[in-house]
Amino acid sequence: MPRAPPPSSSATLLSPPTNKPSRAPVQGYEANLDVHAQTAVGVIEVTLTEAFLHAPSDGVVSAKYIDPGAMVSASTKIVQIILRMNSSS
């Protein structure tokens, strides 16, 4: 059986690659996360603007029908307000 020739002195050794791994897949995930984060911020901003109640006129709250944090619909009675009379007349 023939034997393989011995390695010559000019044989090159394998060396690890010198170029760095690509960040392209990571950057793609980061961009995707940025889009999702911006969407979440937009949803939260809309939710916050809808979370505040504004009275149609000045007055004093005479009765409170719900607790803070309760979920309500547009037709839920929340408070009763006694209107203030304008004293400048």
KATA-V567267 format. One record per residue. N is the residue number from 0. RES is the residue in one small letter. PSI is psi in radians with two decimals (none if undefined). NEAR is the number of other ideal C-beta (glycine too) atoms within 8 Angstrom. D_FIRST is the distance of its C-alpha to the first C-alpha in Angstrom with 1 decimal. Layout:
# KATA-V567267
N	RES	PSI	NEAR	D_FIRST
N	RES	PSI	NEAR	D_FIRST
This chain:
# KATA-V567267
0	m	2.27	2	0.0
1	p	2.54	3	3.8
2	r	2.61	4	6.5
3	a	2.51	4	9.7
4	p	2.60	5	12.5
5	p	2.64	4	15.3
6	p	2.42	5	18.3
7	s	2.85	6	20.8
8	s	-0.30	4	24.3
9	s	0.12	4	25.6
10	a	2.45	6	23.8
11	t	2.46	4	26.5
12	l	2.55	4	27.0
13	l	2.34	3	28.1
14	s	2.70	5	31.8
15	p	2.64	3	34.1
16	p	2.54	4	36.3
17	t	-0.30	4	39.5
18	n	2.55	3	41.7
19	k	2.69	3	43.8
20	p	2.65	3	43.7
21	s	2.44	5	46.3
22	r	0.06	6	49.7
23	a	-0.82	6	50.5
24	p	-0.68	7	50.1
25	v	-0.75	7	52.2
26	q	-0.61	8	54.8
27	g	-0.74	8	55.1
28	y	-0.70	8	55.8
29	e	-0.75	8	58.3
30	a	-0.70	8	60.1
31	n	-0.72	8	60.2
32	l	-0.69	8	61.7
33	d	-0.75	8	64.3
34	v	-0.78	8	65.4
35	h	-0.68	8	65.8
36	a	-0.75	8	67.6
37	q	-0.68	8	70.0
38	t	-0.77	8	70.7
39	a	-0.72	8	71.4
40	v	-0.73	8	73.8
41	g	-0.73	8	75.6
42	v	-0.74	8	76.1
43	i	-0.72	8	77.3
44	e	-0.75	8	79.8
45	v	-0.75	8	81.3
46	t	-0.73	8	81.5
47	l	-0.69	8	83.4
48	t	-0.49	7	85.8
49	e	-0.10	6	86.6
50	a	-0.19	5	87.1
51	f	2.52	6	90.3
52	l	2.44	4	93.8
53	h	2.21	4	96.6
54	a	2.50	7	100.2
55	p	-0.34	3	102.2
56	s	2.97	7	105.1
57	d	2.55	5	106.3
58	g	-3.02	9	107.2
59	v	2.35	6	106.7
60	v	2.09	8	104.3
61	s	-0.33	6	106.5
62	a	2.49	6	103.9
63	k	2.19	6	100.1
64	y	-0.21	8	98.5
65	i	2.89	8	94.8
66	d	2.67	4	92.7
67	p	2.41	4	90.5
68	g	-0.14	3	87.0
69	a	2.55	6	88.1
70	m	2.30	2	86.8
71	v	2.87	6	89.6
72	s	3.10	4	90.2
73	a	-0.47	3	92.4
74	s	0.06	4	95.4
75	t	2.28	8	95.2
76	k	2.13	6	98.3
77	i	-0.89	8	97.2
78	v	2.87	8	100.4
79	q	2.31	8	104.1
80	i	2.34	10	105.6
81	i	2.08	7	109.3
82	l	2.49	7	110.0
83	r	2.45	8	111.8
84	m	2.43	4	115.0
85	n	2.07	5	115.3
86	s	0.09	4	118.0
87	s	-0.03	3	118.6
88	s	none	3	121.2
